[in-house]
Amino acid sequence: MSHPRGELSARTPRFVRNALVAAIGHAFSAGLVVTAALPQATLAADVAPAAAPARKTYDIPAGPLEVALNRFGRETGLLLSFSAEITAGLQSRGLRGNYSVQEALPLLLQGTGLAAVAQANGGYALTRKPERPEPAALPPVVFDSQSNLPEVKVKASMEQETATSPVIGFIAKRSATGTKTDTPIIETPQSISVVTADRMAAIGATTLRDALAYTPGVNIAPYGPDSRFESTWFYLRGFDTYNPGPTLDGLSLRNNYTWAVWQTDNYASERVDVLRGPSSVLYGQASPGGTVNIVSKRPSSEPIRELQVQLGNYGGKQVAGDFAGPVNDDGTLLYRVTSVLRKSEYPVDGIANDRVYVAPALTWKPNADTSLTLLSHYLRGRAGVYSRVTREQGSLVPNPDGSYTPASTFVGDPKFDHMDQDQWAVGYNLEHRLNDTWQFRQNLRYGRIKAGLDEVFSGTSYVTVNPANLNDPANFRIINRSSFGSHETARTLSIDNHLQGNWTQGIFAHTVLIGLDYQNARFDQATYYGDANAPLNLYAPVYGQKISISDPYFDGTTRLKQTGLYGQWQSKIDNQVVVTVGGRYDRASIDTDDRASAVITSQTDGKFTGRAGLVYLAPTGLAPYVSYSQSFVPTTTINPVTRKAFDPETAAQLELGLRYQPPGTRDSYSMAVFDLRRQNYITNDGNFQPRQTGEITVKGIEMEAVVEPLRHFNLTMSYAWTPTAKITASSTPAEIGVNANGVSEHAGSLWADYRFNSGVKLGLGARYNGTNHGISDAASTKLPAYTVFDVLLGYDFGAWDLKLNIRNAANKTYLTSCGYGSCYYGDVRKVTATATYRW
């Protein structure tokens, strides 16, 4: 829609407009002479992939033409160019049988009045045939199966991609996580990585942490594997994302920094978006390091029928199913049901890892302007508690007698430890277009969790058996342990309302967002910590000892509320410069009623955060950008002077970046230089009094490439250089200069997989993490660097897809972090065989 005043801008001499845009672009890119860092080979990437298979078996049902063409494009990887107007209201008779591309396209278009015209790029464009009587049927084109068919160069079509739609392959081009609007990633002035469902399946990711293993700036296991926090505990740009937690479909999966945390399932996820850096303008309270947004699978107008069976080591057995399609003939009602049933164990006998997960969804589209999608899920988890914590003595450094503790020894108790969780959530996404300019969206979710945790964990001390000889090896065989548990219920409500306006004004294309969101969460919690009991012999462990449980040290209720009013303006100038500016004001409250101590506390904080960014879109596919963003998190620590809670912690980031999408390819390259500071966090002075004077500074460079050098060849590369991750201000001078979170200076990953024409698929990945001196530089010596390898072997034929994934294929023993007397081992080898049948 053109703005009434657009004519005035249109009369501006074009050379003036061009000069203005060029000046902005050249001035902006002058400070980013980093294109030389891109390998020159990428500029000459193969943009004409190998020929498609000569013939292929199809089973595309009759129905809307656009649906049939989309399915045909996905199955062949063919680039089909067409507008929604040209296919509106047309029906396809479907396609069943074995055909070449040249045979299949006329049959799909039969009776529609459209023709497919070959393009120079190897794809096809749809055009209307000249007006003439349509023949009753097109005679079949017969090819000798032994003859040489002409080469057809193909590319996967991305033209129908949205921020929530399925993505074929590894490369996503759009996201709403960084703007809350469906925006091309190349136009977003902040680092974003997208892990698609295809990529999760290829790397064998069974948890959210696994899915992020090849993403730059992410430490997926700062405290090793931990069954309690598989969907929440990882680091982004050196900062913990555990609280307030990730988001699901743009709404917070809020927790209270306790053990009732929302769990997700990769099989039910369409993609995972990683927004690095502060993001409170969009989501309110947020980690300084960034936000992880999981996008659920949604109903589809195209029928989906999939069954999957998995077998793995440690008794792993899983059955999953994904079914979707239209409910009625006119396609106004769509459904999807995704489900998982798992019976398994963690890498210790007797530690269960069982799950039932069901996610029904329904979409109603009564007309072209309105859409209502109902999203829900139910999860029942019955599991033990599995972690790989150990003492620093005997792992990072030897015991005084020179011995090392066996890394395989489990220091908990499989007969006592358990983590049971039941959770469910229901919600909806409502979209309604008010007119040609404005549309309204409302996202809502209500959910409940019931979690029960009981475990035995080890301390850092050994039982002294021979006090007369402290170096006696017997003094380093038995450890003290304690019991811990928390039984919690949580109820959470999240709602996000916003108006989006889109209009053009001469050379300007505007997108305006005005929103109001609200969160209300109640946590009921009874948590205990036991005395030392049930010592364990590390070399001859005996489980099932009597474990004592003490009275709760906290038995109460915490209520968290947040209301945020936000606005955002995106403006694209002559399709070359994109300006993004946003601001938000939040009102957050925390009310706690501790029945165990009869103490009631209440606090309310208000905070404004902002963001601004600029992107230049060069015709060559380069897109340099600069941005500034902020975040905040309230704190419950009481100021000893005012007797009130301290002000919220804050964070701010300055980022300069460069993206590159070579024209004519799907490849994506990105690089970001950032300066991220967590400010106003609480530190204790020499008298152990809290002071709000802390600051942690993280500076670094991140690079990522997700490319398809050849058809059926996926290549993912990432690298993070973090030379600074230190405390730069503290009320304790000795802390200044310390690496607060044990961030390694160097980390990187590489994944490559290739599918041969025979259907065989091979993949290999490597994940590297460099050395560091542990949490707060507290390790007694430097942690060794480590590299972990992952392997994929696959074969697909017809409707079947068979895969074997091996993570940590060499079963390498390595330490992820250490500090204050404890160390954490990384994951052991995990083998998963998957058989998927689609029809």
N, C-alpha and C positions, 0 to 999 in steps of 0.2 A: 504493500500500500504506500503510495507517495504522499508525503506531507503536503498540505496546501501551499506552504511556503517554499516547496522544493524548486519552483520555477526560478526563484531569485538566484539560488545556487547554480542552477543549470545554465544561467546566462553568464556566469563567471567565465572569462576566457580560459580555454582548456590548458593553454601553456602555463597559466598562473597556477592552476590546480596541480598540474604535473610537477611544476617546479617546487611547490610547497611539499607535496608528498615525497619527492625525490630528496629534498633537503632533509626532511625528517629521517628518511631511511638511511641516507649516507652518514648523517651525524650520529645516528644510533649505532650503526654497524661499525663505525670507525673504532669504537672502544672494544670491539669484540673480534679482533683479528686472530681468531682461533680456528678458522676454517682449515688452516694448514695441519691442525691436529687430526683432521679426518684423513683416513687412508685414501690416497688417490685412487686406489683400485675401486673404491666404492662408487666413484663418479662414473666409472665405466662398467657398472654392474650389468649383468645380462638381463636385458629387458625383453628378450624374446625367448621365453622358456621352451623347453623341448616339446615335441608334438604330443597331443593327447592320444590315448589309446584309440585304435581305429574303430572299435565297436564296443558298446557297453550295454548292459542289461538295465532297463528302466521299469519302474512300476509307479508311475505318477498318475494319481486318480484324476477323473474329470472334476472341474471346479473353476473358480475364478482364474482368469488367464495370468494375472500377476503372481498369484500363488504358485501356479505351475511353472512359470518362467523362473521364479526365484529358486524353486527346488531344482530345476534343471541346471541353473547356473552353479548351485552349490555342489551338485553331483559331478559336474564336468569341470568346474573351475573356469568356465567360459565367461568372458566379459560381455554381458548383454546390456546395451544402452537403450533405455526407453524412459519416457515420462509417465507419470501416473495417469495423466489425462488420456494418453493414447490407448491405455489398456482398461480404462474405467468402464465397468459394466460388461466387459467381454468375458466369455467363458471358453475354456479349453476342453477338448474332448479327452484329454489325458494322453498318456503314452505308456504302452506296455509292450515289452519285447526287446530284442537285441538289435540296435541300430548304430550307425555312425552318426556323427554330429550333423552331417549334411542331410541324412535321411530323417533325423529326429525333429529338426526345427520346423520343416514344412508340416509335419504331422501335428506338432504342438499348436501351430498357428492355423490349422485347417478350420475354415469357416469363420475366421475372425476379420478378414479383410486386411490383414497385416502381412508384411513380408520382412524377412531378415536379410539385411544387406551387409556383406563382408566389409570390414574396415581394415585400414592399413596396419592398425595395431594388433591384428589377429583376432579381434572380437567381432561382434555383430551389432548393428543398430536396427531397431524396428521402425518401419515406415508404413504408411497407408498405401495400399495398392491403388493404381488408377481406377476410376469409377468404371466398372464393367461387371456383368453378371458373374457371380461367384460360382464356380463349378461345383457340382454336387459332391465331388470328392477328388482329391489329388491322386493321380496314379502313383503307386509306389515306385521309388527309384531303386533299381536293383543293382547291387555291386557284387562282383565276384569276391568272395571272402579271401581269395588268394592273391587278388590284384593289389597293386600298390596304390594306396589312396593318397590324395594330396595332403601335404602337411598342414595341420591346423595349429596355429600358435594361440595359446590360451592364457588367460590370467583370471584369478579369482575376483569376482565382483564384490565391490564394497559399496556400491551406490545405494543400497537399501539399508545400510548400517545405521543404527541409532545408538544412543548412550546405554540402552538396556537390551538391545537385540542380540541374538547369537552372532558370534564372529567366527568365520571360517578361517582356521589357521591361528597363527600367533599374533597377528598385527591388527590392533584396533586403531581406528582413526578418530573416534569421537568419544566423549565422556561428559557426564554431568557432575562428576565428583568435585571438580575444581571450580565450578561456577553455579551449580544448581540449574543450569540451562544446558540443553543438548548442543554442545559446542565442539568444533574440531579441536583435537588436542594441540595441534600446531598453533592455534590461536589463543591458548591458555597461558598466561604469564607466570607459570609455576610448574615445578617438576611433577610429572605424572607418569606412572608406569601402569600398564594394564596386563594382568595375567588372565588369559582367556581360558575357557573350559577345555579347548583342545590342548593348550599348553600344559594345564594341570594334569590332564590324562597322559600326555607324552612323558612327563618327568616323574610320573608315578606318585603324585602328591595325594596323600590320604588325609592330611590335616591342613588347616590354614597356614600353619608355620611352614610346612613342606612346600606349599604353593608359592611362597615368597622367597624360596631359597636362591633363585637366580635373578633377584631384583636388586639393583644397586642401592646402597645406603641402608640395607636391612640386615640386622643380626637376628636370625630366627631363633636362636637358643642361647641367650646370654647366661642362662642358668641350667643349661643342658636340657634334655627331654624332661618334661613334667606333665604327667597325664591330667593334672588339675587345670592347666592353663594352655591347652593346645591351640585355642582360638584367640588368645589375648596377649600372651607374654612374649613380646619381641621388641627390639629396639629399632627406631627410625632416626637416622642421623644422630645416633648416640644417646637418644632419650627413650625412656620407657613409655610404651603406649598402653600399658595395662589399665590405667585409669585415665579418663572415663571409659575407655574401651573402644572397639571399632564401631562402625555403623553398618546397618543392614538396610539396603534400599534407601539410603540417605537419612535414616533415623537412628539415633544413638542406641547401641546395645549397652545401656548404662549399668555400671556396677559401683560398689561402694568400697573398692579396694579391699574386698574380702574374698570369700570363696564361692559365693553365688554369682558365677559369671556365665553369661550366655555362651552356648556352644553352637557352632554352625557345622554344616556338612558340605564338603566340596562337590559331591555328586548333585546336590540341589542348587549349586551356584553356576550362574552363567559366566561370571567373570569376577575378578577382584581388582579394584582400582586402588592404587597407592599414591596419595597426595602427600608429597614431602614438604615439610615446613609448617609453620603456624597456620591455622585455618579457622580461628574462632569467628571470623566474619560470617562464615557459612553455617557453622555447627555449634556456636557457643563454646562452652568449656572444651578445651582440646589440649592434647599433648604438644609440647614445643616441636617434637620431631615430625609430626604429621598425622594424617588420618588414613585408615584403611577402610574402604567401603566395599562390602560384599553385595553383589547384584544377584537377586534370586532368578531362577528360571521362571518364565512366565507363560501364560497360555499362548497357543500358536494357532494361526489359521491353517497351517500346514499340518497334516496328521503326523504324529510322532509315535512310534511304537518301538520300544527298546527294552530288552531284558539283559541283565548283566550278572555274571557269576564270578566271584573272586575267591582264590585260594592263596594262602600265604604261610610263611613260616610262623612258628609259635601258635599253631593251631588255628590260623586265620581262615574264617569262612564267612562269605558275605554274598547276599543276593540283593540286587537293586533293580528298580524298574522306573521307566520314564514314559508316560503316556500323555498325549495332548492331541488337540484337534478341535474342529467345530462341533457344537452340540446340535445346531439346527441348520436347515438348508441354506438360509441366507447369510450365515456366517456372522450374525450379530452376537452370538453367545459362544465363547470359546472356553476350553478347560485345559487343565494340566494337573497331573498327579505324579509326584516324584517320591519314591520311597526307598528305604535302605533297611535291611535286616542283617545284623552282624553278630557273629559269635566268634570271639577270639580271645587271645591273651597278650599281655605285654611280655617283653623278653625275660620274664622270671616266672617259673612254674607257679601256677595258682593265682596269678594276678589277672583277673578278668578284664576284658575290654569289650563288653557287649553293648549293643545299641539297637534301638528301634527308632527310625526317623520317617515321618510321613509329612509331605508338604502339598496339600491341595490348593489349587488356585483357579479362579474363574474370572473371565473378562466379559463385560457386557458393553456393546457398542450400539446403542439405539439409533444413532445417526452419526454423520461425519464430524460433528462438533463435540460429541460427548463420549467419554470412555471411563468405565469404572472397573478396576481390577481388584479383586479380593485375594489377599495373600495370607496364608496361615501355615503353621507347622506344629508338629508335636514331636517331642524327643523324650525317650526314656533310656537313660544310661545306667548301667550297672557295671561298675569297674572297681579295680583296686587302685592303689596309689603307687605310681611308678615314677621314680626319679633316680638320678645317678650322682647324688651328692656324696662326697667322701672328704676325708681330712687331707689338708695340704701335705702334712707329713705322711709319707707312704704313697703319695701320688705325684705331686709336682717335685718334691724333694724326698730323698729316702728317709726312713726312720733312723734314729741314732745308731741302730745296729746295722745300717746299710740295707735293710730289706725294703720291699715295696708291697703294699697291700694289693691283693688281687682285685683288678678292676671289675670283675664279674660279680663280686660279693654284693648282695643286696642287703642294705643296712636297716630296712624296714622290717615288717612282718606280714607276709602274704596271708596269714590266717586271721589277722586283726585289721589290717589296713583296708579301707574301702572308701569309694567316692561314688555315691548314688545321686542321680539328678533326674528330676522330672521337670520339663519345661514345655510351655505351649504359648503361642501368640496368634492373634488374629488382627487383621488390619486391612486397609484399602488404600489405593491410589486413585483419586478422582481427578479427571481433567475435563475442562469444559471451555470451549472457545466462545467468548462473548461476542466478538465481532472480528473484522479483519485485522485488528490491531492487538486486542487484548485476549488473554486466556487465563483462566483461574485453575490452580492446582491445590489439592488438599491431600496430604499423606498422613495416615493415622495408624498407630499400632498399640495394642494393649497386650501385655503378656504377664505370665507368672512363672516363677522358678521355686522349686523346693529342692534343696541340696543338703546332703548329709555327709560330712567328712570326719573320719577317725583314722589316725595314723600314728606310727611310731617313727621317730626320726633320731638321727645320731647327733651327738654334740661333737666338739672338737677335742675332747679329752679321752685318754686311755685309762683303763683301770690298772693301777699300780699293783702288780702281784708281788714283786720283790723290791721293797723299799731300800734294802741294803745295797742293791746294785741297780741304779736307775737305768743303766744301759743294757740290762738284761733283755734279750729279745722277747721274753715272756711279758714284758711291760708294754709291748706294742702289738698285742694280739687281740685284746678285748676292749671294746669301746662302751662308753656310757650312752644310754638312750633315754629319750623322754617321750611322753605321749602328748598328742595335740588333737583337737577336734573342734569342729564348728558345725552347728545345725542351723540352717537359715531358710527363710522364705523371702521372696521378693515379688513386688507388684510394680510394674512400670507402665506408664502411659506417655506416649510421645505423639505430638501433632504438629504438623508444619503446613502453614497456609501461605501461598504467595500468588501475586498477580505478575504476569509477564507480558510486557508490551514490545512489539516489533514493528518498526516503521522505517521508511527511508526518507531522506531529505537531501536531495541532490546527490552529492558524492558520499553522503553519510548514511550508514545503515545502523540503526540504534536497536539495542535490546536492553530493556529496563526491567529490573526485578524488585518488587516490594513485598516483604514477607514478615510474618509473625509466627513464631514457634513457641511451644510450651512443652516442658517435661515435668513429670511428677512421679517420683519413685519412692517406695517405702520398703525398707529392709528390716526384718525381724531376725535377730541373731543371738545365739547363745554359744559362746566360745570359751574353751577351757585349755589350760596348759598344765600338764602333769609334772610331777617330780621325777627325778632320775629313777629309772627302773629297768628291769629286763636287759642287763648287759648282753652284748653279743660277741662271740668269738669269730673274728673275721676269717679265720682259716678253717673253722669247723662250726659254721652257723647252725644253731638250733632254733627253729621258729615255733610259735605256738605257746610261748611262755605267758604267764599271767600278766596282764597289763592293767595298771590302775588308772582310773579316770577321776580327775579332781573336779571340784565345783567350778562353774563358769567364772572367769574373771570379768567377762562382759555379758550381760543379759539384758538386752534392750532393743530399742527401735530407733532407726535413723530415717528421716524423711528428707529427700533432696528435691528441690523445685528450681526451675529455671524458666524465665520468660525472656524472649529475645525479639527485638524489632530490628530489621535489617533492610538495607537497600543496596542495589548494585546497578551500575551503568556500564554497558559494553557498547563501544562505538567503533565500527569499521569504516575507515576513511579510504574511499576509492579502491577498496579491495586490497590495500597494501599496508595500512597501519591500523592496529587494533589497540584501543585504549580501554582499560578496565579499572574502575574505581568502585570501592565498596566500603560501607561502614555499618556498624552494629552496636546496639546498646543492650546489655544483658542485666537482668536482676536475678540473682541466685541466692538461695537460702538453704541452710543446713540446720535441722532441728534434731537433737539427740536426747533420748530418754533412757538412761542406764539404770535399770531396776536393781542391778547388783550393788551399785554404790549410791543409789537414790540421788543421782546428779542429773539435772536437766540443763542442757545448753542450747542456745539458739543464736544464729548469726545470719545476717543478710548483707550481701555485697552487690554493688553496682559497678559495671565496667564497660567502657567503650573500647572497641577495637576497630582497626581499619586495614585496608589493603589497597594498593595501587599497582598497576602494571602496564607495560607498553610492549607491543610486539610489532616487528616489521616483517612483512611477507614479501620476500624477494621473488621475482619471476623464476629464479634458478632453483627454487625449492628450499632455500635457506630461510630461517626465521629466527633472528636474534631477538632476545627479549630481556627486560629488566623488571624486577618487582620488589615490593616491600610488603610484608604481612606481619600480623600480630596475633597473639593468642593469650589466654588467661586461664588460671585454675584457682578456685578459692582454697584457702587453707584454714584448718580448724585450730591451729596453734594459737595459744593465748599470749598476748603481749604482756609481760610482767609489769610494765609501766602503766598502760591504760586499762588493764584487766579485760580487754576486749580482743577478739580475734584479729590477727594481722590482716593487712590488705591482701588481695589475691596476688599470687605469683603471676608474672607476665613473661612473655617471650616476644622477640622481634627478629625478623630475618630480612637481610638484603641478598637478593639472588640475581645473578646475570647468567643467562643461558643462551644456548644455540640449538635449534632443531634443524634437521635436514631431511626432507622427503624428496628424493630424486624424481623429477617428473617422469611419468610413464611407468613407474614401479610402485610397489606397495611398501618398499623399504622405509624404515624409520631409524634415524640416528638422533641422539640428544646428548648434550653436555651442559652441566650447570656448575657454576662457581658460587658458593654461598658463605655467608657470615651469619651464624645463628646464635642468639644469646638468650639464655634463660635467666631472668632477672627477679630480684626480690624474693628469692627463696630463703628458707629459714636455716640459719647456722647457729651453733652455740659458741658463746665466747669462753674465755678462760675460767669463768665462774659457773659454767654450764647453764647460762641464761640464754634463751633464744633471742636472736636478733635478725631482723629482715634486711640483711646486707649482702646476701650471697648472689653470685653470678657465675654461670658456666658458659664458656664460649666454645663453640664448635665451628671450625672453618674447614672447608674442603672442596674437592672437585669430584663430581660423579659423571660417569659416561655410560651410555647404554646404546646398543644397536640390536634391533630386531629386524632381520632381513630374510628374503627368500632369493638367494643367488641363482637358484634354478627351481623349476617347478618340482614340487614334492620335497624340497630341501629347506629345512628351517634352521636358522642360525641365530643364536642369542648370545650376546656378549655384554658383560657389565664390569665396571671397575670403579672403586671408590678410594680416593686418596684423602685421608683425614689427618693432616699434620698437627692440627690443634683441636683438642677436646679436653680442656682444662678448666679448673676452677680459677677464675680471674678476680674474684672478690669474695671475702669471707670475714666473719668476726673472729676467726681463728687464723692468724697469719700463717701458721704451718701448713694450712690446707691450700694456700695459693700456689698454683702451678701444678697441682695434683690432677691426674687423669681420673675424673670422678667415676666414670662408668666403665673403665677398662676397654676403651675403644681402640681397636687396632688401626695403625696408620694405613695399612694396605689391605684391601679385600677385593676379590674379583671372582668372576664365574664365566664359564663357557659351556653352552649346550648346542649340540648339532644332531639333527636326525634327518634321514633320507629314506624315502620310499621308492623302491625299485618298481619297474613295470610289472614284475612278477607278483607284486603284492607284499614282498618281504620289506620290512622296515627295520632299520638299525639306528640306534641313538647312543650318544656318549656325552656325559657331562662331567665337569670338574668344578668344584667349589673350593676356593682358597681363602684362608683368613690368616693374616700376619700376626706377628708377635705383639705382646703388650705386657705390662707389669701388674695386671690384675685390677680389681675394683679398688679405686682410690689409691692405686699404686701400692697396694698393701701386700701383694704377693712377695714372698721371700726371694724369689728369683724370677727371671723372665719366662713367661709361658711360651712354649714352642709354637711356631707356625704349623699349620696343617692344611692338607689338601684331601678332599673327599671326592670319590668318583661314583657316578651313577650310570647305569646301563639300561638300555631299552632294546629288546628283541621283539619284533612284531610280524604279523602276517594277516592280511585281510583278503578275503575272497567272497564275492557275492554279498550276502547279507551278514557275513561273519567278520568280526575283528578280534584277533587274538594278540595278546601282549604279555610280555614278561618284563617286569621292572625290578631292578636291583639297586637299591639306594645304599650308599657306602659299600660298594661292591667288594672292596678289599677288606671289609670288616676292620677298618683302622680304629685303633684306640687313641683318642685325643681328648684334651682338656679344652673346654670352651671358655672358662673363666675361673679365677681364684680370688680369694680375699678373706682376710680376718680368720684365717685358720681353716677355711673350707675351700674345696675345689669341686668342679662339676664336669663330669665326662660327657662327651657327645653321644649321638645316637649310634647304636650298633647296626649291623647289616640287616636290611629288611627286604624280603623277597615277596613279590606279589604277582600272581598269574591271573589275568583277566580275560574272560571270554564274553564278548558283547554280540548280541543278535538283534538286528533291526529289520523290520518288515513293513 
